[in-house]
Amino acid sequence: MRAVVQRSKYAKVEVKKNIVGQIHHGFVILLGVGENDTEKDVQAIVQKIVHLRIFEDEEGKMNRSLLDVEGSVLSISQFTLYANIRKGRRPSFTKSMHPDEAMRLYERFNDALRKEGIHVETGEFGAMMDVSLTNDGPVTIIVETEEGIIVDPS
């Protein structure tokens, strides 16, 4: 599972020019579900994200988590995070999970965030979406799991 986590001051997602989700402080998360991801990956990535200390404390140090600042999440499904661009010029998405199963794990991801007490807004799975945000910092972190364990994405 791959997540691009962007600390944001404001974000919204539109489908067909209608706002379907927006937040005012927290994370915009682009989430890709890989072909071998399981519930273990959902739990691992959620725990890492909600406790990731990338909000500033009183001294200006990144020392506070999403839970600490009572931030929200705008969650966007993003299968293109599993693009393979090694050969040719057109990306291959064969490492992405089949959409039906990916949608189930994407929904589990959002539910798991909510169980942690996070307010979650979402886009529309599988739709063409316009995502706008004011990145705070900017701070952008990639979080990735393999077999339910957080791995270094580099």
HUZIJO-V931246 format. One record per backbone hydrogen bond with DSSP energy under -0.5 kcal/mol. NH is the residue of the N-H (numbers start at 1). CO is the residue of the C=O. Records with the same first field share a line. If there is no record, write none. Layout:
NH: CO + CO
//
This chain:
2: 32
3: 143
4: 30
5: 3 + 141
6: 4 + 28
7: 5 + 139
8: 26
9: 134
10: 134
11: 23
12: 132
13: 21
14: 130
15: 18
18: 15
20: 13
21: 13
23: 11
26: 8
27: 72
28: 6
29: 27 + 74
30: 4 + 28
31: 29 + 76
32: 2 + 30
34: 32
35: 95
37: 34
41: 38
42: 38
43: 39
44: 40
45: 41
46: 42
47: 43
48: 44
49: 45
50: 46
51: 47
52: 48 + 49
54: 52 + 64
55: 64
57: 61
60: 57
63: 55 + 61
64: 55
67: 50
69: 65
70: 67
71: 66
72: 25
73: 119
74: 27
75: 73 + 121
76: 29
78: 31
81: 78
82: 79
83: 80
84: 92
85: 83
91: 89
92: 84
95: 82
96: 93
97: 33
102: 98
103: 99
104: 100
105: 101
106: 102
107: 103
108: 104
109: 105
110: 106
111: 107
112: 108
113: 109
114: 110
115: 111
116: 112 + 113
117: 114
118: 113
119: 71
120: 118
121: 73
123: 75
125: 123
127: 124
129: 127
130: 14
131: 129
132: 12 + 130
134: 10
135: 133
136: 7
137: 135
141: 5
143: 3 + 141
144: 151
145: 1
146: 149
149: 146
151: 144
153: 151
//
